[in-house]
């Protein structure tokens, strides 16, 4: 289970919420889903340099609220907010709803799985030694407080004639534990000799209170505060 399931999909509704949060009738559902996909594709392509980790889309009545989680919010906002206005007008082409943009800064990009995967992918494209890139990412994550990290790189690593997979792990990454907050990210490095895939799992602690938004709050540390079952003597 732990190896075959996407850790984010496995935990939806348990300790993580969906990235698209809206309700639509059968008639509108397909149209709104296509809008979401186009908005995400456009933003990921346009904001490659901004370190975008997540794009959350909410749709209150006839509005479209897009929240961009970015490691470099200054790149998204631009000088005096000029780039935000351009983004709004560009996104207007994909939807009839009124667009609202929010930018959220990611304080520790070293423990965000998507950003770590993107960073390693970019290094592979620049022909950095893959083992060095992976080890550096593991050390940075553990230093900044991750409970555990695992990184998989696969493809023609180092330009070899045969594709293979290499992985590093440090700390614990409990894939079967549903209360564990495991962040997962995937990236593809487009190298001259083919594509290399990068997968990153980062364990950030355990979410113990029953709260769908708990992942965005300070994580409870260890098993402190976990209810104990009393047994009769």
C-alpha positions in Angstrom: 0.0 0.0 0.0 2.7 2.5 1.0 4.6 2.0 -2.2 1.8 1.9 -4.7 -0.4 4.7 -3.3 0.1 8.5 -3.7 0.6 9.6 -0.1 -1.5 12.7 -0.7 -4.4 10.9 -2.3 -4.3 8.3 0.5 -4.7 11.0 3.2 -7.4 13.1 1.5 -10.2 13.7 4.0 -8.1 12.3 6.9 -5.5 15.0 7.6 -5.3 16.8 4.3 -7.9 18.6 2.1 -8.3 18.8 -1.6 -6.4 21.5 -3.7 -9.7 22.3 -5.6 -12.5 23.2 -3.2 -15.8 23.8 -4.8 -19.1 22.1 -5.6 -20.9 22.1 -9.0 -23.9 20.5 -10.6 -23.5 17.7 -13.2 -23.8 20.2 -16.1 -21.1 22.5 -14.8 -18.6 20.1 -13.3 -16.7 19.1 -16.4 -16.4 22.8 -17.5 -15.0 23.9 -14.1 -12.6 21.0 -13.9 -11.2 21.9 -17.3 -10.8 25.5 -16.1 -8.9 24.3 -13.0 -6.5 22.2 -15.1 -5.8 25.1 -17.5 -5.3 27.6 -14.7 -2.8 25.3 -13.0 -0.9 24.5 -16.2 -0.7 28.2 -17.0 0.6 29.2 -13.6 3.1 26.3 -13.3 4.5 27.3 -16.7 4.5 31.1 -16.1 5.9 31.0 -12.6 8.7 28.5 -13.1 11.2 30.8 -11.3 8.9 31.6 -8.4 9.2 28.1 -6.7 5.4 27.3 -6.7 4.5 24.4 -4.5 0.7 24.3 -4.4 -2.1 26.1 -6.3 -5.4 26.0 -4.4 -8.6 26.9 -6.2 -11.8 27.8 -4.4 -15.0 28.9 -6.0 -17.5 30.8 -3.9 -20.5 32.1 -5.8 -19.4 33.2 -9.4 -15.9 33.9 -8.1 -12.6 32.0 -8.5 -10.1 32.4 -5.6 -6.6 31.2 -6.5 -4.1 30.8 -3.7 -0.5 30.4 -4.8 2.0 28.9 -2.3 5.4 30.2 -3.5 8.9 30.2 -2.1 9.7 33.5 -3.8 6.5 35.6 -3.6 8.4 38.7 -4.8 8.8 37.1 -8.3 5.0 36.5 -8.4 4.0 40.0 -7.2 6.5 42.0 -9.3 7.4 45.7 -8.8 4.5 47.5 -7.1 2.2 44.5 -7.8 2.4 45.0 -11.6 2.8 41.3 -12.3 -0.2 40.3 -10.2 -2.5 42.5 -12.3 -1.1 40.9 -15.5 -1.7 37.4 -14.0 -5.3 38.3 -13.2 -6.0 39.5 -16.7 -4.3 36.4 -18.2 -6.3 34.0 -16.0 -9.5 35.8 -17.0 -9.1 34.1 -20.4 -9.6 30.6 -18.9 -12.7 31.3 -16.8 -15.8 33.5 -16.7 -15.7 33.8 -13.0 -14.2 36.9 -11.2 -10.5 36.1 -10.3 -9.1 36.8 -6.9 -5.3 36.0 -6.3 -3.7 35.3 -3.0 0.0 34.7 -2.6 1.3 32.7 0.4 5.0 32.6 1.2 6.6 29.2 2.0 9.0 29.9 4.9 11.0 26.7 4.6 11.3 25.6 1.0 13.9 22.9 2.1 11.1 20.8 3.7 8.5 21.2 0.9 8.5 18.0 -1.2 7.5 19.6 -4.5 10.1 22.3 -4.2 12.8 19.8 -3.2 11.9 17.6 -6.2 12.0 20.6 -8.6 15.3 21.7 -7.2 16.9 18.2 -7.8 15.4 18.0 -11.3 16.9 21.4 -12.2 20.3 20.3 -10.9 20.1 17.1 -13.0 19.4 19.2 -16.1 22.5 21.3 -15.3 24.5 18.0 -15.1 25.2 18.1 -11.4 26.1 14.7 -9.9 22.8 13.2 -8.9 24.2 11.6 -5.7 25.5 14.9 -4.5 22.2 16.7 -5.3 20.2 14.0 -3.4 22.5 14.0 -0.3 22.5 17.8 -0.1 18.7 17.9 -0.2 18.5 15.2 2.5 20.9 17.1 4.8 19.1 20.4 4.3 15.7 18.9 5.1 16.9 17.1 8.3 18.7 20.2 9.5 15.5 22.2 9.2 13.4 19.9 11.3 11.9 17.2 9.0 11.1 13.9 10.8 12.4 11.9 7.8 12.9 12.2 4.0 13.2 9.8 1.2 14.3 10.7 -2.4 14.0 8.5 -5.5 15.8 9.3 -8.8 15.2 7.1 -11.8 16.1 7.1 -15.5 19.4 7.3 -17.3 21.3 8.7 -14.3 24.6 10.3 -15.2 23.9 9.6 -18.9 24.4 5.8 -18.5 23.2 3.5 -21.3 20.8 1.7 -18.9 18.0 3.2 -16.8 18.1 2.5 -13.1 16.7 3.8 -9.8 18.7 5.2 -6.9 17.3 6.3 -3.5 18.4 7.8 -0.2 16.5 7.9 3.0 17.1 9.4 6.4 14.9 9.5 9.5 11.5 7.7 9.4 8.9 8.0 6.6 5.8 6.1 7.8 3.8 5.5 4.6 1.1 3.4 6.2 0.3 5.7 9.2 -2.6 7.8 8.2 -2.1 10.4 10.9 1.4 11.0 9.7 1.8 14.2 7.7 3.8 13.0 4.7 4.4 15.6 2.0 5.0 14.1 -1.5 6.3 15.8 -4.6 7.3 14.7 -8.2 9.4 16.4 -10.8 10.8 15.5 -14.2 14.3 16.5 -15.4 14.5 16.9 -19.2 18.1 16.0 -19.9 19.9 15.7 -23.3 19.9 11.9 -23.0 16.3 11.4 -21.9 14.0 12.2 -18.9 14.8 11.5 -15.3 12.1 11.2 -12.7 12.5 12.6 -9.1 10.1 11.6 -6.2 10.4 13.1 -2.7 8.6 12.0 0.5 9.0 14.3 3.6 7.6 13.3 7.0 6.8 16.3 9.1 5.3 14.8 12.2 2.0 13.5 13.3 -1.3 15.3 13.1 -3.3 14.4 16.2 -6.2 16.7 16.5 -9.2 16.0 14.1 -9.0 19.1 12.0 -9.0 19.0 8.2 -6.8 22.2 8.1 -4.4 20.9 10.8 -1.6 20.5 8.2 -1.4 24.3 7.9 -1.1 24.8 11.6 1.8 24.0 13.9 2.2 20.2 14.0 1.9 18.4 17.4 5.2 17.0 18.3 5.5 13.3 19.1 2.6 11.6 20.8 2.0 14.5 23.3 -1.7 15.2 23.7 -2.7 11.9 22.1 -5.7 10.4 24.0 -4.9 7.3 26.0 -7.3 4.4 26.4 -8.0 3.6 30.1 -8.1 -0.1 31.0 -9.9 -1.4 34.0 -7.7 -2.8 36.7 
